[in-house]
Amino acid sequence: MQQVATRRRSQPPPARFMFEALIDPYRQPARHWLELLESEIAPEIVRAEEPELVIWSSIWPDRPDAVIRFDIEAVGNGTMLRWTLFLEDPIPSEAEVVRMRKRLNTLINANLKFNFGP
């Protein structure tokens, strides 16, 4: 597996709430944040170590080899969250990697983040 993209950003909730949101994104209907496209599928939890690590299976049916790792770090009252995308060979074109990276960024650093407030 090769790391093809990663982003590290602060998130407003405490680490334990971030962990819960990642392991069960549909847990609270009022806080539904994982809005998948028609071309995407819900991820499965490959591994979870509370409260610092969650690994998802792929959200892209055409790339079932993809793995998304979340490293969760408590920082004050909030969280520093890093997502990392891993893929098997053959690695797609740079344009495809950028598309995947932007999609994860939208899901995690926009939808999930704003779900907890500004």
C-alpha positions, -999 to 999 in steps of 0.1 A, spaced: 0 0 0 12 35 -9 2 67 8 -11 89 -19 -27 118 0 -30 131 36 -44 162 53 -42 173 90 -67 198 103 -82 209 136 -117 198 144 -139 214 171 -151 184 191 -132 165 217 -113 134 205 -138 109 219 -167 126 199 -145 126 167 -138 89 172 -175 82 177 -185 102 146 -160 83 125 -169 48 137 -206 54 133 -214 84 110 -251 76 110 -254 73 147 -272 106 153 -297 115 126 -294 152 136 -256 150 130 -257 131 97 -225 142 79 -214 113 57 -233 123 25 -221 99 -1 -225 103 -39 -243 78 -60 -209 65 -71 -198 58 -35 -205 32 -9 -205 34 29 -171 24 44 -166 -5 68 -145 -2 99 -113 -21 93 -97 -12 126 -105 11 155 -85 19 186 -103 43 208 -98 72 209 -68 77 185 -73 55 154 -100 46 129 -93 29 96 -120 27 69 -124 5 39 -129 22 5 -158 44 -3 -151 39 -40 -164 7 -55 -140 10 -85 -111 12 -60 -119 -15 -34 -82 -15 -24 -84 20 -10 -79 24 28 -85 56 47 -67 60 80 -78 86 106 -53 96 133 -71 114 161 -51 136 186 -67 154 215 -56 191 215 -71 212 243 -109 209 241 -107 200 204 -90 175 181 -63 174 155 -74 150 128 -53 136 101 -67 115 73 -45 95 50 -54 77 18 -36 45 9 -39 27 -25 -24 -5 -40 -7 -5 -74 -15 6 -100 -17 41 -86 -42 61 -106 -33 93 -125 -25 124 -106 -59 139 -117 -77 109 -102 -57 111 -69 -66 148 -67 -103 140 -72 -101 114 -44 -82 138 -21 -107 166 -27 -136 143 -20 -122 132 13 -114 167 22 -150 177 15 -163 148 36 -139 153 66 -127 189 66 -160 204 56 -191 181 62 -178 165 94 -161 197 108 -191 219 102 -214 193 117 -199 202 151 -201 239 145 -179 267 130 
